[in-house]
Amino acid sequence: MSSIQRPGYSATAHPAAPTRRAPVQRRHVVQWLVLALMLGLFYGMPWLRWHDAPLLLFDIEARRIHFFGLGLRTDAIVPLLWLALAGLAALCLVTSLYGRLWCAYACPQTVLTRLHRAVRRVTTLNGRAGGRTEPVLRHALWAAVSLWTGITFVGYFSPIGGLVGGLPAFELGGWKVFWIAFYALATWANVLFLHEQVCTYLCPYGRVQPWLTDAFTPSIHYDARRGEPRGARAAGGGSVMQRARGLLDPVTARDYVFRAAHPASAGPRPTFSDAHLGDCTDCDACVRACPIGLDIRNGRNDSCIECNACTDACDDTMARNGFPAGLILRTSIARIEQRPPATFRARPLLFGALTALFLVLAITGLLAAS
């Protein structure tokens, strides 16, 4: 029986020579492209205009909403509500088909956290400017980003040109100053101290995942048939695909995973010779890389946001040992269990129909309002 397959992984191909680090994956490029797109849209949209009117502005004082050339009164925003519902249904559709791509790439919490970590890397001077310079510079840069985030957010409710023009002369009203400071402080503290804890404990999206996905939805999994039993070994032994041991059967693999995940009830794990060990070297790099400390080898967890940090860390270890990448990979439970492709999936069809229905209602309402 074959292992879980992915592009670049072959049961018969020999692994490349050990490298110091696994090659850059396409998802890394996509992550940074989505980061640039999301930041560009958020920070740039308040400055854009359409026919001498803001492209998007919720003008509370005038009780009007400027939306791509349309001027809607606040008592006639039903089309925008339909559009918001269409976006929510589309998010559910994408989740049911492709997993938590929103969390991994486009969620504002993910984008700002990734931006903050980029700021940390930029301000890591390796002692070239003194030990106290790094944290001061890091906090100053992030405070500037947070302040501009607060100004931009308020710019969706008040013309941003007036906001920026009034800052040097302190001509802003009290409520504008309050909301700018509030969202700036929230951005600064949220990303600085909470990171992915927001995703784990506060975000409702993660809690409804079991209702949005099924066995054919891809997510991050550990290939236990190839990796178990895990353990340290001498270098140069080769992958299980190059040894007589081959892949374990699914039941035996799950038994080893249970023993590793529940040592109190399963007792101490047995020891094996290097020839019988799987490809997992039990280095715990995947656990250390996870922002919230999950061990993906012990099974799926609803708190996983599929950021692929564990995948990158494991691929690095595989590359250093000369093993094929993909011990931790993105796949579905159906592929792991080698089920035939589904001809009918209720959740994607339901969410697709809701997306189309809400879009039709939104477009009809916007055309009537125009």
JODAGI-V149955 format. One record per backbone hydrogen bond with DSSP energy under -0.5 kcal/mol. CO is the residue of the C=O (numbers start at 0). NH is the residue of the N-H. If there is no record, write none. Layout:
((CO | NH) (CO | NH))
This chain:
((5 | 8) (7 | 9) (24 | 27) (24 | 28) (25 | 29) (26 | 30) (27 | 31) (28 | 32) (29 | 33) (30 | 34) (31 | 35) (32 | 36) (33 | 37) (34 | 38) (35 | 39) (36 | 40) (37 | 41) (38 | 42) (39 | 43) (40 | 44) (41 | 45) (43 | 46) (43 | 47) (44 | 47) (47 | 54) (49 | 52) (52 | 49) (54 | 67) (56 | 58) (56 | 65) (57 | 59) (58 | 62) (58 | 63) (62 | 73) (63 | 58) (64 | 66) (64 | 71) (65 | 56) (66 | 69) (69 | 66) (69 | 71) (71 | 64) (72 | 75) (73 | 76) (76 | 79) (76 | 80) (77 | 81) (78 | 82) (79 | 83) (80 | 84) (81 | 85) (82 | 86) (83 | 87) (84 | 88) (85 | 89) (86 | 90) (87 | 91) (88 | 92) (89 | 93) (90 | 94) (91 | 95) (92 | 96) (93 | 97) (94 | 98) (96 | 217) (98 | 100) (99 | 103) (100 | 104) (100 | 105) (101 | 105) (101 | 106) (106 | 110) (107 | 111) (108 | 112) (109 | 113) (110 | 114) (111 | 115) (112 | 116) (113 | 117) (114 | 118) (115 | 119) (116 | 120) (117 | 121) (118 | 122) (120 | 123) (122 | 124) (124 | 127) (126 | 129) (129 | 132) (129 | 133) (130 | 134) (131 | 135) (132 | 136) (133 | 137) (134 | 138) (135 | 139) (136 | 140) (137 | 141) (138 | 142) (139 | 143) (140 | 144) (141 | 145) (142 | 146) (143 | 147) (144 | 148) (145 | 149) (146 | 150) (147 | 151) (148 | 152) (149 | 153) (150 | 154) (152 | 155) (153 | 156) (153 | 157) (155 | 57) (156 | 59) (158 | 162) (159 | 163) (160 | 164) (161 | 165) (162 | 166) (163 | 166) (163 | 167) (165 | 170) (166 | 169) (172 | 176) (173 | 177) (174 | 178) (175 | 179) (176 | 180) (177 | 181) (178 | 182) (179 | 183) (180 | 184) (181 | 185) (182 | 186) (183 | 187) (184 | 188) (185 | 189) (186 | 190) (187 | 191) (188 | 192) (188 | 193) (189 | 193) (189 | 194) (193 | 196) (194 | 197) (195 | 199) (196 | 200) (196 | 201) (197 | 201) (197 | 202) (202 | 206) (203 | 207) (204 | 207) (205 | 208) (207 | 210) (207 | 211) (208 | 211) (208 | 212) (213 | 216) (214 | 333) (218 | 330) (220 | 328) (221 | 223) (222 | 225) (222 | 226) (223 | 227) (224 | 247) (225 | 278) (226 | 279) (228 | 277) (233 | 236) (238 | 241) (239 | 242) (239 | 245) (242 | 245) (248 | 252) (249 | 253) (250 | 254) (251 | 255) (252 | 256) (253 | 257) (254 | 258) (255 | 259) (256 | 260) (257 | 261) (261 | 265) (262 | 266) (272 | 275) (272 | 276) (273 | 276) (278 | 280) (279 | 230) (283 | 287) (284 | 288) (285 | 289) (289 | 292) (293 | 295) (294 | 297) (295 | 298) (300 | 303) (307 | 311) (308 | 312) (309 | 313) (310 | 314) (311 | 315) (312 | 316) (313 | 317) (314 | 318) (315 | 319) (316 | 320) (317 | 321) (317 | 322) (318 | 18) (318 | 321) (326 | 222) (326 | 328) (328 | 220) (328 | 330) (330 | 218) (331 | 335) (332 | 336) (333 | 338) (334 | 337) (344 | 348) (345 | 349) (346 | 350) (347 | 351) (348 | 352) (349 | 353) (350 | 354) (351 | 355) (352 | 356) (353 | 357) (354 | 358) (355 | 359) (356 | 360) (357 | 361) (358 | 362) (359 | 363) (360 | 364) (361 | 365) (362 | 366) (363 | 367) (364 | 368) (365 | 369))
